[in-house]
Amino acid sequence: MSGPTSERPGAWSEPAPSKDELEKAILGGVPHLTSVDIATRAGVDVEEARRLWRALGFPYVEDTNAAFVDADLTAVRLVKTAVDSGMISIDTVVRLTRALGSTMSRLTDWQVSTLIDELGVDTEHERMSEPNVRRAVDIADQVGPAFEQLLVYAWRRHLAAAVVRAESPSGDDDQATNAPATIGFADLVSFTQLSNGLDDKSLAGLVERFESECTDLVTAGGGRAVKTLGDAVLFIVDDAPVAVEIALQLVENLGRSKDMPDLRVGLASGSVITRLGDVFGPPVNLASRLTTVARRNRVIVDHATADALGDDYETRVLPARPMRGFGNVEPITVRRKWTYRGG
């Protein structure tokens, strides 16, 4: 692929690429196969091929629409080989595919948003300029392969970590893992009011910074960020004192930052179910409820979490109040004993 001409710096010696060329660079070819072509050549039922396509998160494609490339055919053949081996069922493949599709959808949205910031957008027409389309094609051609390798590497590392976490699977057919843990919710204060006063770029920057810094602090402290819910981050920690320390650091580093909104953190401990990359159970719901009664830049916990703390922390039981699904609950504030009490 040729670069800028010597006559005019920044000008390309070939015509500006089209969006079709960008798609070709990403997909590795021009779509020329129909769903029937894919099913026939892969030796699978067309409905099974469609089922996998839906599991990946893509809409129905008419049989006459040539929407697929050779890489799609290779993917279906790989699935067929796995099923034919007898080691994994088609239903399990579909479930794994659905998890992959959901994860990749979020990942690619994040990547495109980041690249849009890097490349720039024609704000008047809300599209990339022709030079930036060229840069996007170059990124797909030259940087894409390296990120593909990084993607596989990250998947293997996270898979190894997930296997360790699932040392004692429940053994039932939904493959859920039940284990004691402490669940945390970190919630931005007055986010709706704040977001109404920000332009799109400022709001996106705020949310990205909150999610990135929150995830970094949780991970560095020994926890795992499960998901982001707009103005809140849900995280899980195996040990209650570690979860409390993470929560306090979130407040100190984010909540008390001059250019970030205040923060409220709720923690609850107990048995939770881990399934499909998410967590479920009473501690999840209770941690969320506790954030609604927490003061700005404070950490609120339940009794199970407070009972697990040592002498390094000071707790104070607040008056009981009704919480939907839990009846009357006594929230408990927690802080380090050496924390400054002024102000």
N, C-alpha and C positions, 0 to 999 in steps of 0.2 A: 504494500500500500504506500503510495507516494506521499511525500510531505509537502510543506509550504514551498512555493516557488521562490526563486532568488529575486525576481523582479519586484514582488510586493510581499513583504514579510507578513505571514499569517494567512496568505491566500493559498488555496489548494490547487494543484495542477490538474485535478480532475473534478468533474461536476459534484456539487454537494450531494451527499447521500440522502436517500429517501427514508421514511419510516419503515418501508418494507425491507430495505437493506439492513436497518438496525435490527429488525425482527430476525432476519436471516442470520446475522452475526451471532445473535443470542441463541437461536434454536439450532444453528448448525446446518441450515438448509431451507429451501422454499417449501411450504406446505404443498403436498401433491398427492397425499393418500387420504382416502375416505375411511370411516370407521369400519365399513365392510371389508375394505382392502386390508386393514390392520388385522381384523379378526381372522380372515381367510389365510393370510400369509403366516400368522402366528399359530394357527391351528387351534383357536379357541372359539367358543360361542360368542357371537356378536354382543349378546346381552351381558356376558361376563366382562367383555372389553368396556362396554358402556358403564358397568358398575364400578370398575376401577377408575374410569374417567371422572365419574361423579364423586367417588371417594377422595380423589385428589382435589376436589373443590371447583371443578369446571362445569359449565352448563352443557345441556344436551346439544349435540351437533347433528344436523341432518345427515342422513346416509349419503346423500349426493354431494355434500360439501367437502372438498379436499382441504381439510384443516390440519392434517398431520404430516410429520416429517419422519425420516428414517429412524431418528432417535426414539420416537414413540413406538415404532414397531419393535425396536430392540428391547425397550422396557417391558412390553407385553410378553415378548419371548422369554425374558428373564423370569417374569412372574410365573409363566407356564412351567418353566424348568423347575422352579422351586416347588410348585404344587405337585408336579409329576414325580418328584423325588419321594413323596409320601411323608416327608418330615414336617410339613406345614399345610394346613387346610386353606381352601380359597377364602373361607370366612375370616380366618386369622390374617391372611394377606390383605383383605379389604380393610380390616381394622387397623393394621399397621400403615396401610396406604392413607387412610383417613387422617391418622396422626401426622404422617409426613406432609400431607397436603395442607393441613391446618397450620403447621409450623412454618412451612415454606411460604405460605401466603403472607403471614405476618413478617417473616424475614425479608421477603422481597419488597414489601411496602416500605419497610424501614430503609432498605438499601436504596431504593429509588428516591425516597425523600432526601436522603443524604447526598446522593449524586446530583439531584436537582439543585441543591444548595451549592454544590461544587461547580456545576456547569453553568448555572444561571438560567432564568426563565424570561421569556418575552412577556412582561407583566401586562402589556396592553392586550395581547392576543392569547395570553395564558398558554404559551407553548414554547418549546425550545427553539432557539434560532438555528439557522442552518449550520454555522460553525460548531455549535454545541452538539448538534446531531452527529457531526463528523467526530467530535471528541468522544461522544458516547459509543460510536462504532469502534473507535480505536481502543477504548476501555474494554469493550466486550471481546475484542480480538486479542488484546495483549495482556490485560489484567485478569480477565475472566478465568482462564485456566488455572492461574495461581489460587484464586479464591475457591475454585472447585476443589483443589487439593486441601485447602484450609478447612473447607466445609466437611470433608470426609474425616480429617484429623479431629476436628472439634466433636463430630458425632461419635467417634470411637472413644474419645476421652470421657464424654458425658455418658456414653453407654456403660463404660467400665464403672463410673461413679454410681450410676443408677443400679447396677447389679449388686454393688456392695451395700447400697441402702436397702435393697430388697433381700436381705439375707434370709428372712423367714416369711416367704409368701404365704398368703392365706390358704392357697390350694383350691379355692373355688374357681368356677369356670369363667368368672368375670375378670380374673387376674388382678384383683385389687389387693393392695398391701395395707394391712391394718397395724398401726404402731403408735406408741405414745410420742408426743411431740408438743412443742410450744408454737402456736400460731401468732403471727404479728400482722397488724394492719397499720401502715403509716399513711396518714390522711392529711392532705393539704387543707388548711382552714380557709373558708370563704372563697373556694376556688371558682364557683359559678359567678359570683359578683366580680371577682378579679378578671376572669376570662372575658366577660362582657366589655371590659375596658381596654382590651389588648387587640392589636391587629393580628392577622393570621400568623405572620412570621414570628412575632414576639411570643404568641401563645405556644406555637410549636416548639420554639426554643426553650421556653419554660418547662414544658412537659418533658422534653427530651432530657434536659439537665436534671430534673427531679428523678426521672426513672433511672438515668445512668448513674448518678451519684448515690442514689438510694441502693441500687443493685450492687455497686462497688462496695459500699459500707457493709451491706448484709453479707456478701460473699467473703470479704476480708475478715469479718468477725466470726465466720464459721457457720453461717446460715446459708439458705438457698432462696433466692427470689423466685416465687412461683409464677406470678403474673402481675400485670399492671391493669388497673381498672380506672383509667382516666386520671383521676386526682388521687389515687391510692395505690400502694404497692402491698401485695400480700406476700409474706415470707414465712418460712418454716425453719425451725431450729430443733435439734434433738435434745438440747439441754436448756432448762429454764433460766438458770443464771446467765448463760451465754446470750440467750434471747434478750434478757433485760439489759445487758451491757450493750448489745447492738442497738436496742431501742433508745437508750440514753445517748449513744453516739449519733444516731440519726437526728435527734433533737438538737444536740450541740453543734453539729456540723451543717445541718440544713435548716432546721427550724429557727435558729438564732442568727442565720446569715442575713445581712442587711438587704440583699437583693433577691431573697426568696420568701415566699409566704410562710406564715407560722405553720407548725406541724403538730399533729396529735397522733399518739401511738397507743394502740390497745393490744394487750397480750392475754392469751388464754391457753391453758395446758390441758392435755387429755389425749384420748385415743382418736386418731384421724385415719381416714382411708385415702390412700394415694391411688389415683386412677387417671389414665389418659393425660398425664402431665398436670393434673390438678389435684387439689386436696378437698376433702369433704368431712363433715362431722361437727358436733356441737362446738368444739373450740374455735372452729372457723367462724361460725355465726356469732359466738359470744365476743370474740376479739373485735369483730366489726361493730357490734353493738357498743362495746366499751369506748370506741373512739368518739361516739356521739356525746358522751358525758365527760370526756377529758377536757381540761382547760388547755389553752394554747401552750405549746411547747412543754407538754407534760406527758408522762407515761402512766397509763392506767392498766392494772392487771387484775386477774381473778384470784380467788383464794388458793387454787392449786398452784399457780405460779408463785405467789407470795410465800407459800409454805416451803417452797423448794430453795428459797434464798438464804444465804448465810448472813454473817454479822456485818458484812461490808455495805449492806443496804438498809435504808430506813423506810418503813412502810406506814401508811396511815389509812385506816378504814373509813370510808365515806358513808354517809347515810344511805340506806337501801333505797332503790328506786326501781320502778317496773321496767323490765326489758322484754320486748316481744319474744315469746317463745321460751322465756326463762323465768317468768314470774318476777318477784322482787330480788334484786341482786345488789350486794354491797361492793361497789368498786373500791379498789385499793390503789392509792398513789404510791409510787416507788421512786427513790432517788438514792444516790450514793450518800453515805453519812458525811463525807467531807465536802459535799457540794455547797457552794456559797449560797446563803439564804437571804441575801439582801434583795431589795427591789421588788 
